Amino acid sequence: MPDSLQHYEVPRAVGFEGHLYVRPSNSNEPKWVRFVSDGFGSDIKGVYNASSSAVLFVHASGRWFALIFGYGRSLLHPDAYERDFGLKVCLNVVDPDKLRSVDVKTFEDLVVQRRTQTSAGSSLAAFGLDPMQDLLSAVTGVPRDESFAKRVAGSDTLVIVAKVEFNDIADTCVRALEVYTKEDYKERFGFVDHLHPVRDPQDIASLDQRLIASVNEGLSDVTLAAPEVVDWERVEGFTFSSRAQARAFPELELSNFFQERESRQRQDAMQPVTIEDLKRCHVGVRYAGAQQSEDRWSLYECLIWQTPVDSRVYILTAGKWFEVEQDFASRTAGKVGQLAKGAPVFPDAKPGEREGPYNLRVAQERGYAHFDSANKLIRVGNSRVEFCDLFTKGRQFVHVKRRTRSATLSHLFAQGAVSGETFLYDSGFRAAAKKLCSNPHSDLIPEAHPTAGDYQVVFAIITNRNGNWPASLPFFAQLNLTQAAERLQRFGYRVALSRVRELAEED
């Protein structure tokens, strides 16, 4: 136990075994101190609001429960508690039609996180969550049985709004554990099992070794993202050290970690990074006007990476390894494979050729209508929508992108879906596109509502990667593609996925 913590044992008269650890501070006393003091029969000294932290450990039903007060979560080791405990409890008890807030993570190369709230209890549909692509990470709502709580919120932690006396804490913990083991959530929230957390220590150790090899090799597919929602309007930068004068970098990137590491060690003494290094390194957030950073996560928790193992895909995010459900991964791969069958064939790309020059060259060689970055954006209301890169005489909207990372590809797929929908329902968009086209292509864009089945949306990806196409695409890129394709197909479009092979220098 750190010397800075005060230790109190729960009196035997309370009826359960427990220990309280407190980190003192020096400002106003927080409200929760009176609640805890009532149980111990004496005052808890030196606890104030400035940075007060406490953890009450309760032994019940053969398990240890940690009740955190103030900033008490910072006192817990990140590997010491059950992940998603609060989320599973919440999903098992919450009324599916009385949700108040959801946090989701949409997986791309970078994790897109969002929190959506409603003014009144609503069903999951009101939050715009995509069960095929989004990972539910936190939920707040009203339980079906209000004897459990008036309101529940769950992620890794569980928050309940209920009247609980101190002597009832152990019984409340036991009831929460009983709820956690149920599978009621599968009826309405079964999609949360599309991603399975990896729990076997040996499997995790094996996956960590694969990860550390990629980190030390400097592979570009290892990226960083904040594992929690942050207030970006106040963020000035990120640090990779607890030193008071640690440099703040504007972006959370792995290259910045190595730069900070090199600045603290002699270059000739540098050793390969270990998993322990990643877990020990503190990633801090420097807010505008602050002199020091606020340590938020370990570097390990910020890593985003995926790796295939045999026939499975494993993904690391927010410090947790997930195995993609095999049936889910197989269905996704099958849908992508169908999109690639019979797809249009386009000329090879020259070594290092970017999308712009490639599109212009192919348009000249094939007689396609060409839209460069200056004229493919068409204003629709207060935004601009990308029409396409190439438009063929066969009524094909071709969207071209060089494969770099899955986030780039996800933007490509979203671009095609938005353009296709806007083309159908916005006459102004069609009129603007018609002006950008020269004959005979302009004749293929009608003023009246078009028939979607007359057109095909083609996603063309420039890649020099060998391997099984299109299975070699990152899993979440495949998932994003199937979502965009299904959206377009519902409108009536034909959709295809084409590979543009990039020639090697010797070719």
N, C-alpha and C positions, 0 to 999 in steps of 0.2 A: 504494500500500500504506500503511495507517495506520502512523504512527510507533510505535505501541504494539506492533506485531507484530515478532517475530524471523524472519528468513528464512534458510533453509538450502537449498542445491541438492543433489539426490541425486547422489552420486559416480558418475562414468562407469562405474566398475568394476561397479556393480550391474547394469547391462544395460538400463536404461530411463531415459527423461527424466522428471524429477519435481522438485517444489518443495514444501518444507514451511514453513508459516506457523504461528507459535506466539504465543499471547497468554500472557505469564508471569503467575504468581500467587505466593502466599507461604504455603503450608502444606505438607502431606505430598505427596511425589512419587507420582503415580498409577502403576499397574502398567504401563500401555501405554508409558511413556517408555523402559523398558529394551528393549522390542521395536523401537521406532523407532531408538534409539541404536545397536543392533546393525547396522542397515542403513547408518547414516551413518559408522560407525567412530569416533564420538566422542560424548561426552555431550551431551544436550540440556539446557541449563541453564534454571533459573528456572521450572520447570513443577511446579505443586502442585495438590492436589485441591480447594482452596477454590473456584476458579472457572477451572480450567485449560481452555484451548481450543486446538485445533490442527487444521489441515487439510493433508493431504498430497495434492498434485495429481500424478496419474500420466498420462503421455501414452502411449496404446496404441491400435492399430488406428485411427489417425486421429482419435481422440476424447480428451477430457480427463476423467478420472475423479477425483472428490473423495472421499478417505477421511477421515472425521471422527473426532476423538478428543475425549473430554470433552464440552465444550459447543461443539465446533467448528462445528456447523451454524449457530450464530449469526453466524459469520464469512462465510457464503455469502450472496450476493444472492439473494432469493427467485425471481427470474426467470432465474437462471443454470443451473439444472439441470433435467433431464428429469423431468416429472411422471409419477408411477405407474411409474417404472422398476423399482423394487423389487417392486411388486405384480405386474407382468407376468412378471418373472423367476420369482417365487415360484409363481405359478399355472401356469407352464409346467413346472416341475420337481417340484412337491409331489405327494405321493401323496394323491389326493382322499379316501381313507379314513383318513388319518392327520393330520388337521388338529388343532391344539392350541388355537388362539385365532383369533378373527375380530373385526374392528372393522367396524361397518356404520353408515351414515348413512341414516336414514329421512326422506325429504323431505316436509315439510309447509311451512307458512309459517315455522315455526321448525324447524331441523334437530334431529332426535332422534338422538343418538349413543349407541352402546352397544358394550361389549366383552364378549364371551362366551368363557369358557375351559372346557376339559374336563380331567379328571384323566388321561385316556388319549386316544390318537389316535382321532378320530371322523370320520364323513362330514359333509358340509355340512348334512344334514337334522337332525343333533343340535343345531345352533346356532340353530334356529328362524328361519333367514333366509328372507325372502320375495323370491324372484328378481324379482317384478314391481314391487316397491316399494323395496327396499333397495339401496343402492349399497355395494358391498364396497370398503372403503378400506384395510384391512390384513389380512394373513393370516400365521399362523405354523404350520409343520408340518414333517413329515419328507419329504425328497425321495425320489422313486422310485429315483434313482441316488445312493447315498450317497458315491460318489466325488466328487460335486460339493460336498456338505456333509452333516454329520450332522443339521443343522436349519437351516431358512431362515425368515426373516421379511421381509415386504416391504410397503412402502407407497410413498411417494416414494423413500425410502431402502431399501437392501437390507442385511440383516444375515445373515451366514452363520456357522455354527459349524463350523469346519474347521481342520485343521492346515495353516497356510500360512507358509512362510518369507518373509522380506522380499524376497529376490530373485525370488520367484514371484508377487509382487503384480500385475505387469503381465499375466502369463499368466492369472491369475484374473479380472482385469477383462475381458480379451478373451473369455474363456469366458462370463462373465455377459452380455456384450453379444450374443454369439451366441444365447444362450438367450432374451434379450429379444425378438429379432426373430422367434421362432417363433410359431406359432398353435395349439400343442397345447392351450392353455387353453380353446379354443372347444368342445371335446368335452364338458366337464363344467362349465365356467364361462362359457359363451357369453353369459349374461345381462349380464355386465359391459359389453357393447357396446350395451345399451339407451340408454346415455348416452355420446355421443361427445365427447371433449375438443376444443375449438376451438383450433387451433394457428396458423392463418394470422394474421400480425400485423395485416393490414389488417382482417380480420373482427373481431378482438379490439378494435381501435381504434374501429371503427364501433359495436360493442356497448357499449363504454365510454362513448361519447358519448351513447347513449341512457340509460345508467345515470346519468350525471352530471346530465342534464337532470331526471330523476326525483328525484334527491337534492336538487337545488336548489329544485325545486318543492315539496318537503316531502311527497311522496306517501306514504301510509301503507303501501303495499305494498313499500317498501324497508325491510328489517329487518336485525337483527344477530344473530349466533349465534357462539359459540366454535367455531373450526374444528377443534379437537381435544378429546379427552376431558379434563375438568378435575376436580380433587378438590373437589367442591362443598361438602363438609363443612368445608373449610378456607378457602374463598373468602369474603373480607370485602367485596370490591367490585372494580370495574374502573376503570382510569384511561385518559385519552386524551392523556397527555403524559408525557414522560420527566422532567419537573421533579420534584425530590425531594418537594416539597410539593403535588404534583398532587392534586386532589380525587378521592376514590374514590366512584363511584356504585354503588348496590346492584344495578342491572340494566344489562345491556349493550343500550343503546337509542340509536338515532341522534339522538334529541332531546338526550340527554346530551352527545353529541359537540359539537353546535351550542352548547349551553350553556357547555361548557368553552372552546370557540373564542371565543365572545363575551366571556368573562371575560378573555381575553388580548389582545383587540383592541378599539379604539375602535369603537363601533357605527357611526359615520358613515364609517369606513374599511373596513368589511366588504366583501369581494369574494366573488363566487360561488366555491363549492368546485370544485376541479379534480381530475382523476384523480391528479395528482401529490400533491395534498394528502392524498387518501385513502391513498396508498401510503406517504407520509412519516409519517403519524400513527401513533404507536406505541400499541397497546392493551395495557395491562398488567393483571396480576392482582395484587391486594393480598390477601395471605393473613393470616389472623388472627394478631395479635402482631407482624407485620412492620412496620418503619418505612417501607419503600419498596416500590414495586410491582416485579414482575418482568415486564419487557417480553416479550411472548409473540408478538404478531402485528401485522401492519399492519391498519389499519382496513379496507382493501380486502379482506383475507382473511376478514374477519368478515361482510361483506355477503351478504345473501340476496336475490336478485331474479330475476324471470323476465320475459321480453318476447317477444311474437310478432313474427316477421319473415316476411312473406309467408305461406307455409304451414307454417313451422317454428316451434318453440318453443326459445328459448335460456334457459339458467338459469345464474346466477352463484352459486357456492358455494365456500367455502374458497379464494378467490382464483383460481378456475378457471372458465372458461366451458364449458358443455356444450350440445351440440345434441341434443335428444331424437331418437332414431332414428325416422324418419318412419313406418315401418310400425308401430312400437310406439305412437306417438302416434295414428295413424289407428285402430288397433284399439281403443285406449282410448276415443277419441272416439265410435267406433261403438257400443261397449257402453253408454256413457252415453246416447247418443241413443235406443237401444232402451228404456232404463229410463224415459225421458221420454215415450215414445209411449203415448197412451191413459191417461196418469196422471190421478188424481182432481183435480178443480178445487176450490180453496178460495177463500173471500172475499178481496178485496184488503185489504192492510194500510193503515191510515191513515198519513199522513205522520209519521215518527218513532216510530211505535208499536212498543213492544218486544214480545218474545215472550210474556211473562206476560199483559199486558192483551189481546194479540191472541188467545191461546189461550182465555182466559176468555170473550171476546166471541163467538168462533166456536162454542164449546161451547154457549153459551146460544142462539145463532141457529139452530144446526143440530141441537141435541139430542144432542151428543156427551158422553161421559164425560170429565171434565176432571181433569187431574192437575197441580197446581202444584208449585213447588219443594219445598214442605213435605211433600207426601204421595206423590211419585212415586218416592222412593228407598226401596227395600225391602232389608232386611238379608239377605244370603246369606253364611253363614259369617262371616268377619271383615270383609267388605266390604259395600258397598251398591250395588245395581244400579238404574238408572233404568228404570222400567216403560215409560212413553211420555208424551207431552204430551196427546194426544187419543186416545180409543178410540171407534170408530164402531160403529153397529149392523151395519155390513157387515163386521165383524171386521177392521178396519184399525187397526194400530198406527201412529199418526202422530207423527213426531218433527220438531219445528219449530225452526228456527234462523235468525236474521238473518245474512245474509252480511256478514262483516267481513273476515276473512282466512282463508286455507285451513286454518290450524291449528284454528280454531273449527269449520269444517265437518268436518274429520277427526275431531274429538271426537264430532260428531253421528253420523257413520257408524259409528264404533266403538261408540257407545252403542246404536244400533239392532241391531247384530250381537250384542252381548253379551246384550241383553234378549231377543232372539228365541231364542237358544240356551238361555238360562236358563228361559224360559217352557216350552220343550219338556221339559226334563229335571229340573226342580226343582219338586216338588209343593208345597213350602213357599212358593216364590215365587208360584205360581199361587194358593194359598190366601190369601196376603197381598193380592195384586192383586184377588182376588174381593171381599174385605172393603172395599176402597177404592172399588169400583164399586157404584152403586145399580142397581136393576132398571130397564130390562131388560138392561143391559149385563153385570151379574154372571152372568146365565144363559149368556152366551157364553164363559165361562171354565170349562172342565171340571175336575173333580177328577182324573180319569184322564188318561193321556197323550194330549195333543191331536194332531190331524192337521194338520201344518204347512200343507198345501195349502188348508185352509179359511181361512187368514189371509193378510193382505197387510201388509207393512212399507212404509210410505210416508215418504220423506224430503222434507219441505216446506221450501223455502228462501225466506226473505223477501229480495227484492232489488229495488233501484230502478235497477239498471244496464240500459241498453239493449243492443242487440246480439243476436247469434245465440245463443239459448238452446237447449241447455245448453252449447254450445261456449265461451261466455264465462266459464265457470267456470275457475279456475286449473287448470293441468294436473295438479298433484299432488293437488288436491282431486278431480279426475276419477278419478285413479288410485286414491285411497283409497276412493272410492265404489264403483268396480268390484270392489275386493277385498272390501268388506263385502257387496256384493250377491251375489257368487259364493258367499261363505260361507253366506249365508242361503238361497240357492237350492239349495245342496247338502242343506240340511235339508228342503227342499220348499216353502219360502215363496215367495209371489209378491212381487216388489219393484218399487217405482215411485219416480220422482223428480218432484216437483211444484214449480213455481215459483209463489210467492205474490208478486204484483206490489204494490209499495209505491206508493201514489198520491202525486203531487206536490202541493204546496200549492195550486196553482191548480185541481186536480181536486176 
